[in-house]
Each structure stands twice: as structure tokens, then as C-alpha cells.
Amino acid sequence: IIGGMLLFGIRAVSKTRPRNGSSIWARNMSKFNQYLDSLHRVMSDAEVTDVEQQSLPPGDAIEQIIVWLHEVRDARKKNIFIGNGGSAAIASHMAIDYSKNGRLPSLAFNDGAALTCLGNDLGYENVFAEQIELHAREGDLVFTISSSGASPNILAAVDRARKVGCRVVTLSGFRENNPLRNMGDLNWYVKSPEYGFVEIAHLVICHTILDIEMGWKPAR
């Protein structure tokens, strides 16, 4: 039983050991703590740049995004989240959390019928760009989530969002020179080749923005 586990810099503590003092248990606990330590380093090394590729402290980037979120809400616009695979799950998760918990109207373009229809008729590289064309309006805020930062349908969606007049926040990983990293008004980059680490980091970043917007403060 693991009691008292936190992700960043805090080691998992088990209250009970197997009666036989299993070496397998010890090895697994060691690997688990090593994983958490590695994830902490990845999160700590996340980088943010603006539209001119100037570096920003993460706290300043979060503050700016919160300002944009309020502008979107007050203008009766919307936030749009897009991603493929695990990033699609993050997009859906964030769209409902931002809407329900944050009262920040948000959508995710992950409807199965829409994806298969547009993919079949227009090519999968256009499944998000076409939905941006149909549903996005000037002043909307688009969050594009891609571990590789190189998915053609995400890059096409950013181009279309720009033409519509949306602001764009990108979240990417893997290669430092991935194309998505240079395309947003604010660009979060997670320096890791590991899908799991990049996806967890993207989820944490999106949740951090929302939780701070909602008034989160550290526990005393």
C-alpha cells in the first residue's frame, strides 16, 4: 500500500512491506521513485517562448494565458483544444474541466463522426483545420497539443486558426526544433523523448493554468 505519494521531488513512501521482504518489491519501489525524479526534472526544465521566440518564465506565461482566458469569456468567445491520441484525451479532459470547473467555455474537436467524415473526405491532415474553419471565430483561443510537435493535422489547424484570427497556445515535446514550437503566441516545450513524460507534463501545464485561474494556493 503506497501512502503519501506526490509527483514532484517527493518520494513514495510505503507503510507496509511484504512479509517476506521481497527484493522485487524493493526494486519496483526504487524504479518508481526514479521515474518520479525523472518526471520532476522534465517538468522543471519545461520552456516557454512567445511569438517572437523570446523566452518567458512559466509563471509569466500562465499569467498571460489567464488574461486571454478572461478576455475570451468576457467577449463570449470560446477556447478550443485539439490533439491526437493521448493528446486528444488531454484535449477532451481540459475542455470539460475548463468549461465546468472554470466556467470558461471550451470545446474539443474529437467527435468520432466528424473525424472519420472529414478524414475520409478531406484527408486526416485536415480534420482539425476544417473544424477550425467551420466553428472558430476571431478572438477564440486555440490550444494545440502534440507530443512530437510535428503532426500535419495540428500544424494545418494552427495555420487555419491564424487566418481566422484566433490566438494560439502550443504544447509540444521531443525535438527542440519541432515546427509547432515556433507557431504559437505562447509555446510550451517539454524537453523529453518519452511519450509518457511529455503527455503528463502537458496535462499538468493545462491543469496548472486552470487551477491557478480558479484561485489555487499551496497547502500550508
C-alpha positions as CSV (number, residue, x, y, z in Angstrom):
1,I,0.0,0.0,0.0
2,I,1.5,3.3,-1.0
3,G,0.7,6.0,1.4
4,G,1.6,9.7,0.7
5,M,2.9,9.9,-2.9
6,L,3.4,13.3,-4.6
7,L,4.8,13.6,-8.1
8,F,7.5,16.3,-7.9
9,G,10.5,15.7,-5.8
10,I,8.7,13.7,-3.1
11,R,9.5,10.0,-2.9
12,A,6.8,7.5,-2.5
13,V,6.5,6.0,1.0
14,S,5.1,2.6,1.7
15,K,3.5,1.9,5.1
16,T,3.7,-1.8,4.7
17,R,6.3,-4.2,3.3
18,P,5.5,-7.6,2.1
19,R,6.1,-10.1,4.9
20,N,8.9,-11.8,3.0
21,G,10.8,-8.6,2.5
22,S,10.7,-9.2,-1.3
23,S,13.6,-7.9,-3.3
24,I,11.2,-7.5,-6.2
25,W,9.2,-5.0,-4.0
26,A,12.3,-3.1,-3.3
27,R,13.4,-2.9,-6.9
28,N,9.9,-1.8,-8.0
29,M,9.8,1.0,-5.4
30,S,13.3,2.1,-6.5
31,K,12.2,2.3,-10.1
32,F,9.0,4.1,-9.2
33,N,11.0,6.8,-7.3
34,Q,13.4,7.1,-10.2
35,Y,10.5,7.6,-12.5
36,L,9.1,10.4,-10.3
37,D,12.6,12.0,-10.0
38,S,12.9,11.9,-13.8
39,L,9.4,13.4,-14.3
40,H,10.3,16.2,-11.8
41,R,13.3,17.1,-13.9
42,V,11.4,17.1,-17.1
43,M,8.7,19.4,-15.6
44,S,11.3,21.7,-14.1
45,D,13.1,22.0,-17.5
46,A,9.9,22.9,-19.5
47,E,10.4,26.0,-21.6
48,V,8.1,28.8,-22.8
49,T,8.6,31.2,-25.7
50,D,6.4,33.9,-27.2
51,V,5.5,34.6,-30.8
52,E,9.0,36.2,-31.3
53,Q,10.7,33.2,-29.8
54,Q,11.7,35.1,-26.7
55,S,11.9,33.0,-23.5
56,L,9.4,33.7,-20.7
57,P,9.3,32.5,-17.1
58,P,6.5,29.9,-16.8
59,G,4.7,32.0,-14.2
60,D,4.5,34.9,-16.6
61,A,3.2,32.6,-19.4
62,I,0.5,31.3,-17.1
63,E,-0.5,34.8,-16.1
64,Q,-0.8,35.9,-19.7
65,I,-2.9,32.8,-20.7
66,I,-5.2,33.6,-17.8
67,V,-5.7,37.1,-19.1
68,W,-6.5,35.7,-22.5
69,L,-9.0,33.2,-21.0
70,H,-10.8,36.0,-19.3
71,E,-10.9,38.0,-22.5
72,V,-12.3,35.1,-24.3
73,R,-15.0,34.5,-21.6
74,D,-15.9,38.2,-21.4
75,A,-16.3,38.5,-25.1
76,R,-18.5,35.4,-25.2
77,K,-15.9,33.6,-27.3
78,K,-14.5,30.1,-26.7
79,N,-11.4,28.0,-26.1
80,I,-10.7,25.1,-28.4
81,F,-8.4,22.1,-27.6
82,I,-7.1,19.8,-30.2
83,G,-4.7,16.8,-30.2
84,N,-4.2,13.3,-31.5
85,G,-4.2,10.0,-29.5
86,G,-3.2,10.7,-25.9
87,S,-3.2,14.4,-26.6
88,A,-6.8,14.0,-27.8
89,A,-7.7,12.6,-24.4
90,I,-6.0,15.6,-22.8
91,A,-7.9,17.9,-25.1
92,S,-11.3,16.4,-24.1
93,H,-10.3,16.4,-20.4
94,M,-9.3,20.1,-20.5
95,A,-12.3,21.2,-22.5
96,I,-14.8,19.8,-19.9
97,D,-12.7,21.0,-16.9
98,Y,-12.2,24.5,-18.2
99,S,-16.0,24.6,-19.0
100,K,-17.5,23.0,-15.9
101,N,-15.0,23.9,-13.2
102,G,-13.6,27.2,-14.6
103,R,-16.7,28.5,-16.3
104,L,-14.5,29.1,-19.3
105,P,-16.5,27.9,-22.4
106,S,-14.3,25.3,-24.2
107,L,-14.6,22.7,-26.9
108,A,-12.5,19.7,-28.1
109,F,-12.8,18.7,-31.7
110,N,-12.7,15.0,-31.1
111,D,-16.1,13.8,-32.2
112,G,-15.8,10.4,-33.9
113,A,-18.2,11.1,-36.7
114,A,-16.6,14.4,-37.5
115,L,-13.1,12.9,-37.5
116,T,-14.0,10.0,-39.7
117,C,-16.1,12.0,-42.1
118,L,-13.5,14.8,-42.6
119,G,-10.7,12.3,-42.6
120,N,-12.4,10.2,-45.3
121,D,-13.5,13.2,-47.4
122,L,-10.6,15.7,-47.0
123,G,-7.7,13.6,-45.6
124,Y,-6.7,13.2,-42.0
125,E,-4.3,16.1,-42.2
126,N,-7.4,18.4,-42.5
127,V,-9.6,17.0,-39.7
128,F,-8.9,19.9,-37.3
129,A,-8.3,22.7,-39.8
130,E,-11.7,22.1,-41.3
131,Q,-13.4,22.2,-37.9
132,I,-11.5,25.4,-37.1
133,E,-12.8,26.9,-40.4
134,L,-16.3,25.9,-39.6
135,H,-16.5,26.7,-35.9
136,A,-13.7,29.1,-34.8
137,R,-14.2,32.8,-34.7
138,E,-11.9,35.7,-34.4
139,G,-10.9,36.1,-30.7
140,D,-11.1,32.4,-29.9
141,L,-8.2,30.8,-28.1
142,V,-6.8,27.5,-29.6
143,F,-4.7,25.1,-27.5
144,T,-2.8,22.7,-29.8
145,I,-1.3,19.7,-28.0
146,S,1.2,17.4,-29.8
147,S,4.0,15.4,-28.2
148,S,6.1,15.4,-31.4
149,G,5.1,19.0,-32.4
150,A,5.1,17.7,-36.0
151,S,1.6,16.2,-36.6
152,P,0.4,17.5,-40.0
153,N,-3.2,18.0,-38.9
154,I,-2.1,20.0,-35.8
155,L,0.2,22.2,-38.0
156,A,-2.6,22.8,-40.5
157,A,-5.0,23.7,-37.7
158,V,-2.6,26.4,-36.4
159,D,-2.4,27.9,-39.9
160,R,-6.1,27.9,-40.2
161,A,-6.6,29.4,-36.8
162,R,-4.2,32.2,-37.6
163,K,-6.2,33.0,-40.7
164,V,-9.4,33.1,-38.7
165,G,-7.9,35.4,-36.1
166,C,-7.5,33.1,-33.1
167,R,-4.8,33.3,-30.6
168,V,-2.8,30.0,-30.3
169,V,-1.1,28.3,-27.4
170,T,1.1,25.3,-28.4
171,L,2.3,22.4,-26.2
172,S,5.0,20.2,-27.8
173,G,7.9,17.9,-26.9
174,F,10.5,15.6,-28.4
175,R,12.8,17.6,-30.8
176,E,13.9,21.1,-29.8
177,N,13.4,22.3,-33.4
178,N,9.9,20.8,-33.8
179,P,7.8,23.1,-36.1
180,L,4.9,23.6,-33.7
181,R,7.2,25.2,-31.2
182,N,7.5,28.2,-33.4
183,M,3.9,28.7,-34.4
184,G,2.0,30.0,-31.3
185,D,1.5,33.2,-29.5
186,L,2.9,31.2,-26.5
187,N,4.7,28.0,-26.9
188,W,5.3,25.4,-24.1
189,Y,8.1,22.9,-24.9
190,V,8.8,19.8,-22.8
191,K,12.3,18.5,-23.4
192,S,11.9,14.8,-23.4
193,P,11.8,11.9,-26.0
194,E,9.4,9.9,-23.7
195,Y,5.7,10.0,-24.7
196,G,4.6,9.4,-21.1
197,F,6.6,12.3,-19.7
198,V,5.6,14.7,-22.4
199,E,1.9,13.8,-22.1
200,I,1.9,14.0,-18.3
201,A,3.7,17.4,-18.5
202,H,1.2,18.8,-21.0
203,L,-1.7,17.7,-18.7
204,V,0.0,19.2,-15.7
205,I,0.6,22.5,-17.6
206,C,-3.0,22.8,-18.7
207,H,-4.3,21.9,-15.2
208,T,-1.9,24.3,-13.5
209,I,-3.3,27.2,-15.7
210,L,-6.9,26.3,-14.8
211,D,-6.3,25.7,-11.1
212,I,-4.4,29.0,-10.6
213,E,-7.1,30.8,-12.5
214,M,-9.6,29.3,-10.1
215,G,-7.6,30.5,-7.1
216,W,-5.4,27.6,-6.1
217,K,-2.9,28.3,-3.4
218,P,-0.2,26.0,-1.9
219,A,-1.3,24.0,1.2
220,R,0.2,25.3,4.4
